[in-house]
């Protein structure tokens, strides 16, 4: 081989090497610029002849563009000799593809090799979370926090795990700790507020939400949660404040109308209650609370009969709830009484007594028989039944029992009077 031929061969070899280096550099630049579709366009036509490195680059592009199954195919072409980075990508692709059983052994091995690596930890914990192995996650994440107690992602996942494991106090403690470090983290504040709400810690929920309501322009989440907490707590003035502020921000949702209506009813503003509850009913006509309070509000108007149909609708919607069935029957009884339909009022008090054996419902029936229907025989029967169901010992220091003592005195006096009247009438 002459010198000229040797030089030509070396030149060709150098050019091939340069082209190969340039091609690799081109792909790396495309990846660095997040031009994943360009990487796929460049490498996928040569998929059967790519080097292990190019297969890895192509797998990255497929994973980033939402094709994890194709990324897995690329990586498995040389699965016996995968680097740490390639194993990480393979586990991530398995998880994206929903194949947690294949991802688990990889993540577990990677965690065991580097237990202080947060990425390995969180990926392993995510799989445990998928399998609802909350105890394992509590140990896993708790061990990490022993040497690093400030990692936001780890602490957030640990708090969430405690929630799922039904250990709310521990979750609350961690969320509070996170907020002490990151007081502007609205996501954590909302989670804690919702947890307070579920745990019936209504005052804590309100107190947490108020600072965010005051300092945030777009504070709808906190207004809603605080409004619901105050509603549950019976703080109806605060309910109006929170939901009216939501309304002022353009919120005309069912929840806002409903809670403004019920709070207005409880504050005896029946006109406002009717207005809001009618709006809520138009948005959702199968909510038993809306039907009940709308019927009750209309029952306080100068045309109480307009509330009857809503109260009957409420009974249809709330049959599994004895408490609401009791209250609905009482409201119907009051409306029918105001309308002069005394027999129907008695029927509804009778129904209310079935759902909650409150003696006063018997007394009210007796009173109607006595004064409205002028039926002394039935009145005496119901007065006596009322006295018989009362406890033998009543504590005058308790409000409801003090009221029962007064009713008992009235009932006993009426029994005596009715018996005397009956004696003279029949005796003469």
Secondary structure, DSSP 8 states (H G I E B T S, - for coil): --HHHHHHHHHHHHHHHHHHHHHHHHHHHHHHTT-HHHHHHHHGGGGGG--HHHHHHHHHHHHHTT-HHHHHHHHGGGGGG--HHHHHHHHHHHHHTT-HHHHHHHHHHHHHH-TT-HHHHHHHHHHHHHTT-HHHHHHHHHHHHTT-TT-HHHHHHHHHHHHHTT-HHHHHHHHHHHHHH-TT-HHHHHHHHHHHHHTT-HHHHHHHHHHHHHH-SS-HHHHHHHHHHHHHHT-HHHHHHHHHHHHHTT---HHHHHHHHHHHHHTT-HHHHHHHHHHHHHH-TT-HHHHHHHHHHHHTSS-GGGGHHHHHHHHHH-TT-HHHHHHHHHHHHHHHHHHT-HHHHHHHHHHHHHHS--HHHHHHHHHIIIIIS--HHHHHHHHHHHHHHS-S---TTSHHHHHHHHHHHHHHHHHHHHHHHHHHHHH-
